[in-house]
Amino acid sequence: MHVLQPTHTKLSSSDSEKLLVKFNIALSQLPKISKKDPAIPEGCDTGDVVKIERTGEYAETYYRVVI
């Protein structure tokens, strides 16, 4: 992983459900990320939710569903 690349973490199924309830959305409403993306952690399958954490000046957290 490159030093400038944001951290990508696979969420557990219970954490994914909590996220969807918190924002009152369906899984299909999350932005998508390709399963072939090199930043995706190993073991991610289609339908998994990935948490992307940026640090520094633009520190934010994003969520994507793997397609």
Summary of the structure (lengths in Angstrom):
residues: 67
radius of gyration: 11.9
end to end distance: 21.1
largest distance: 33.7
contacts: 146
relative contact order: 0.30
helix: 25%
strand: 25%
